[in-house]
Amino acid sequence: MTFSLSKHEHKPLQVNPIKHSQPMGATLAFLGVKGCMPLMHAAQGCASYTKVFFTRHFNEPIAVYNTSVSDITAVLDGGDYSILMAIENIQNKDKNLKPSMIGLHTTGLTETKGDDVRGVGGHIEIPYVFVNTPDYEGGLESGWALTVTAMIEQLTQSAVNVDADRLVLLPHVSMQPIEVEKIKTLCEEFGFETYALPDLSCSLDGYWEEGQGKLSNGGITVEQIGDLASCATVLSIGASMKKAAAALLKKNPAIEHIHLEHLMGLDGCDNFVAALMKIRHTRPTPLLKRWRSRLQDAMLDSHFLIGSSHFVVTGEPDMLTGICALIRSVGGTVDAAVSTTFSETLREIDADNVFVGDLEDARRFFEAADMIISNFHAERILHSYHDKALVIRGFPNYEELGNQLKNDQLYEGNTYFLFEIANALRKVKHEH
């Protein structure tokens, strides 16, 4: 096993990158709050790219606002002026636009300038959350995690008592809306009143309703975020979400924290269900037990195809950790796990090579691989590898529809994911 892990990337440029910026992760997190106005403190092009990126991935109209600063106005006008003017102009343009919250996140331009995004909040009457997300460090996952932490620190009120029936779910960025919904539903089956922060299951789930586009139609409310410290349990999924959970524990040390690196593979799912059973002193439902048996059967059915195959997997660290664990649980060989950014969780991945890089770095492992699991950007590269299977996961996926309804989590999602991998492998192996 070869590890090439560092907190700093030494490659001078990215070729065919799989990495995305922190502000994009922050935007996505704010879209999980009902009625939130994501306001990117940046040039117009930064917000436009983010808007197009998520619009194409989710096939939904995505609302992203920006302060339209440039290298000149950032220096001459200062950050406070640009932010306040942007909010005033947006509200003057549409008098009916009444955001429940403004989520301000920075970019490399405004971070380099050093604008006082904290101080400007005193001039805004609407609930206001700021987060520093320079795009010259971190990535999509860290931008999401920083934003969730900021919302807890700035909106959640401290408490001393807890309600034993209430639970907070902190999902990592790579979970699609349906996956958040499935996890919430399972927690509710154990008797928990469950809140997800952020909650994309209610805002980007593909549900059609009138008036889409200007603000997030669904998600957790600002009032609910403010009351999260009264929940008895916080469940964080993915190493990136540990800091957000720690921020909530500071609001109320009486909260019980359950942390899981992922919900992939029989062990990952069992650990989650066992934790819920321990807290609630109850047994799983017959349907849940049946899905566990189906996953066991899927592992047996797919073992010969997956166990004889070699994989290259790329993506955000938390997603990478879960997918590699599932593949290894059925005997697959992961030749390379290529991460967008550094995370300590990468040290837990059972793969021959684990490193931070791009698709150019990953490509040298393609020749020996049977399958590549990556985002959409790997698709064009694989046109020259006719004997390789591709399964698209992560952001973005412009190739397929229904990304918001793809579920790889828990017993049910793991079962379908294994069959998807096995069927793709069977197709290329039979053809070549």
N, C-alpha and C positions, 0 to 999 in steps of 0.2 A: 504494500500500500504506500502510495506516494502522496504526501501532503505538501502543498505549496501555499500555505496560508499566511497572510500578513495583513495587518491593519492598514497598510498603505500599498496601493498598487503602483508598480514601478514601470509599467508599460506607458510610453509617452502618448499614445493615442489608442482609441478603440476602433477596430475594424469589424463591421457587422455587429454592432453592440446588442447585447441582451438587456443592458442596464437602462433604467429610466430615472428621471430626476426626483429629488425630494419634494419639490413643489407639486408634482403630479400626484404623489402619494397623499400630500396634505389636501389637495382638492378632492380626491376620492373620499377621504375620511369626512370632510365637511358635507359631502353629498349624502351621508348617512344620518344627517340631522334634519328633522322636518322643518321646512321653511327657511333653511340656512342660505345665506348669500356668500358663496366662496369668492373672496376678493383677493386676487393675486397682485401683490405689490411688485409690478414688473412692467416691462414693455409689452405692447399689444401682441406681438408675435408669440411671446411665451404662453399667454393665455389662449391664443388661437390654436396653437399646436395641441395644447392639453385638451381643449374642447373637441377638436377633430379626433384626437386619439381615443377618448372615451366614447364619443358619439359612434364611431365606427365599431368599437369593440362591443358595446352594449346594444347598438342599433336603437338608441334612444336620444332624444334631444337633451343635451347637457348644457346647463347654465353655468358659465364661468365668467366672472367680471374681473376687470383689472384696472389699475391706476394709471396706465398708459404713460409711465415715466420713460424717459430716454436718458442716455448718458449725459446730456446737457441739462435737462430739467431736474435730474436727480441731484446735480451739484448746485444749480442756481436756486431752485425752488425749495428744496428740502423735502423730507419724507412726510412730515405732518401736513403740509399744504396739499400735496398730491393725494394723500389718502382722503382727507376731508372733502376736497373738491370732487374726487371720484364718487364718493357716497352721495354728495349733494346733486351731482349731475345725473346719477342713476335714478334717484328718487324724483327729480324734476321731470325726467323723461317719461316716467310711468308713475302717476300718482297712486295707482292701485297696488303698487309693489310694496308690500309690508313684510319685510323679512323678520323672522323670529330671532335671528342672530346674524352677525357678520363675522365670518371666519377669515381673518387676514393672515396670509402667509407670504413670506418673502422669497426672493430669488437671489442669484449671485450678484446682480447689479446693485440692488438695494442693500444687500448685506455688506458689500464692499464699501458702499457709501456710509453705512452705519446709521441708518435711520432709527429714530426712537419710536418703534412700533408699540412699545408698552405705554409710553406717555400719551400718545394720541387717543387712547381709549377714554381718557377723562373728558374728551370733547364730543363723545358719541353717546347718544341717548339709548340706542338699541343695544341689547346684550352683545358683547364684543369679546372675541377670543383671538389672540395673536400667537403666532408660532414662527420661530426662526428656522427657515428651511432653505439654506443656500444650496444651489444646485451644483456647486463645485465639490461637494462631499456627500457621502451617503447615497441613497437611492430611493426607489419607490417604497420599499418596505420601511426604511427608517423615517421617511417623511410622514407616512401613515402613523407610525408608532409615536413620533414626536407630537403629532396633532392630537391623538387620543389622550396622551399624557397632559397636554396643555389644556384640553377641555375639562379634564378632571381637576387639575390644579386651579383653574380660574373660575369654574362654574359650580363645582360640587361643594355643597355646604358640609362643614364638619358635623359629626354626630357622635353620640356615645352609646345609643341603643341600636339594636338590629332587629329586623323582622325575619324570623326563621324561614318564612315562605318566599323570600325574594332573593333573586340571584342575578348577578351581572356577568354577561359574557363579553370577553374582549378577544375578538377574532383577529388573526393576522391578515395582512393585506391581500394575500393570494386566494382567499376564500370568496367564491362567487356568491351572489345573493341567495340562491337556493340552498347553498351549504349552510349559511348562517341560519336560514329558516329551519332546516332539518335539525340542527343542533338545539335551537331554541325549542322546537317541538318536543324533542326528547327530554329536555329539562322540564318542560311543562308536564309531560307524562309522569314524571316523578313528583309532581305537586309543586313545582317552583313557579312563581310569577317571574318571568325571565325578561331581562332588558339587555339588548346588545348595543355596545358602543364601539364603533358606529353601527347602524343598522341598515345595511344596503338591501336587506330582504324586503323592506317596505318601500324603498325608493327607486331601486334600479332592477326590479324583478321582472320587467317586461309587461307589467300590468297596465292596460290602456285606460286612461281617463282624460277628460277634457282639461284644458288649461296647462298642459305639460310645457316645460321648457324654461320658465322664468326663475322658479325656485324649486327646491326639492319638495316633491309632493308627499313623501313618506319619510319614515325613519324615527329615531328616538326624538322626543321633544326636549326643548331646553329645560323645562320644568322637571322632567324625569332625570336629566343629567344632574340637575341641582340636588336631587334627593337620593342619589345612588349610594351615599355613605350609610344609609339605613338598611341596605341589603346585607343579609347575613353571610353570603358567599360570593366570592368573585372567582370566575373561571377564566384564566388566560391561556390561550392556545398559540404556541409559537414563542420562541425565545425573545423575539422583538417586543413582545407585549409585557414582559416582566416589569419594566419600569412604569408602565401605566398602572399595573396592578399595585405596585409599591406606592404610587401616588395616591391611590384610593385607600390603601391601608393607613396612610398618614392621616387621612380624613377621619378614620375610625379604626383603631387597632383591634376592635372586637370582631372585625370581619375575618372570616376564614378564607384562606387563599388556596385554590387548587390550580396547579400549573401542569400543563401537558405540552410537550414539544410538538406533538401532532396527533391526529386521529386516523392514522393509516396503519393497516396491518391488524391482525387479530389481537396482538398485545396492546397496541395503542387504543383500540376500541374498548377492550376489556378493562383497561386501567380507568378509562373515563366512566364506564358504567359502574364499575366497582366503587368509585369515589362517590357517585350519586347514591348508590345503594347504602353506603356507610352513613351518609348524612341523613338520609330519609328513613333508614331502617325498613326498607321495603324491597320487594323482588321486582325484576324486570317483567314487562308485559309478555304474553305469549308470542305476539308478533315480533318483538325485539329478539326473543330467543330463536324464533324461526329464521330471522335474517342472519343471526350469528351462524346458524347451521348452513344457511345458503352460502355464506362467505367461506366456510370451511370446505364446502363442496366445490366452490369456484376455485379455491386454492389447489384442490386435487385435480380438477379438470384442466386447469391452465398450467399445471406444474411442468409438463413435458415440453410445452412450447416455450414458456418463459424460462424454465430452468436450463434449457439448452441454448439460450440466447444471450447476446452481449448488448449493453445499453450505454448510451450517452445521454445524460440528463442535464438540462440547464435551467436556471431560473433564480427567483428570490430565495434566500437561505432557508426560510421556514418551509416553503413549498418543496424545495429540494430535499430537505431532511425527511419529510413524510413520504414522498414518492420513492425515494431510494430505499427506505425501510420496507415499504410494501413489496417492491421488486425483490429485495433480498429475502423476504419471508417466504417466497415461493421458489427460491433457488436461482433467480436471475443474477447475472454478473454485470455490475456497473463498472464499465471501463473508465468512465470519467464523469464526475459531478462538477459542473462549472457554475459558479455562483456569480451573481451580479456584484455583490459587495461582501466584505468580510463580516463574519459573525462567529461567535464561539460555538454555536450549534453545529457548524460545519465539521468540527472535530469528532462529532458523534456519527458521521456518515460512514457506512461500510462500503467503500468503493476503492478501486485500484488507484485512482487519482482524484484528488479534491483540490480545487484551486479557484481563485477569483480571475475571471477573464471574459472573453467575448467569443463570438462564433468562429472567428479566425483561429483562436486557441483550441476551441472544441473540434474543429474540422480535422485535425491530425489524428483524431481517434475514430473518425467516421468509417474509415476503410474496414476496420475489424468489427464494427458494430452491426447488429441486425436492426436495431431500432434507435431512433433519436426522439426524445421527448423534450420539446422546446417550444418557444413561442412562434408566432407567425413568420418571423424573420429567417427561420431555418428552412422554410418551405422552398424558397427559390434556390438555395444552395443544393438541396437534395434532388433537383432536376437532373443533376449530373451523376447521381447515385441511384440507379434504377432498382437495385436490389435491397434498398433500405426502407424500412417502414418509418412513418412519421406520425406521432400523436402530439397534437398541439395542446399545450397547457401554459397558463400564465398570461401575462399581458405583453403585447396585444394579440388578439386572434381576429384577423380580418378575413380569414378563409372560410369560417363557418358561422352559421346563425345559431342563436340560442345559447350563447356563452353564459348568460345569467342563470340558466337552468341546468348547467352541468354540475352534477354532484359526485364528488369522489370521496366524501367523508363518511365516517361511521360504517357499520356493517353493510348497509345497502349500497352506499356509494363505492366502497371498496370492491364489492362484488361486480358491479357494472364496469368499473375501471379495469379490473383484471381481465374481464371478457373482451373489453375494447382493445386492450393491448394484445391479448392472445389472438384475436381474430385478425388484427392488422399484421401480426407476425405470420400467421398461417397463409394469408394472401400473398405476401412477398416471397415466402419460402416455396409455395407451390408454383408461383410464376417463374421463379429463377432457380 
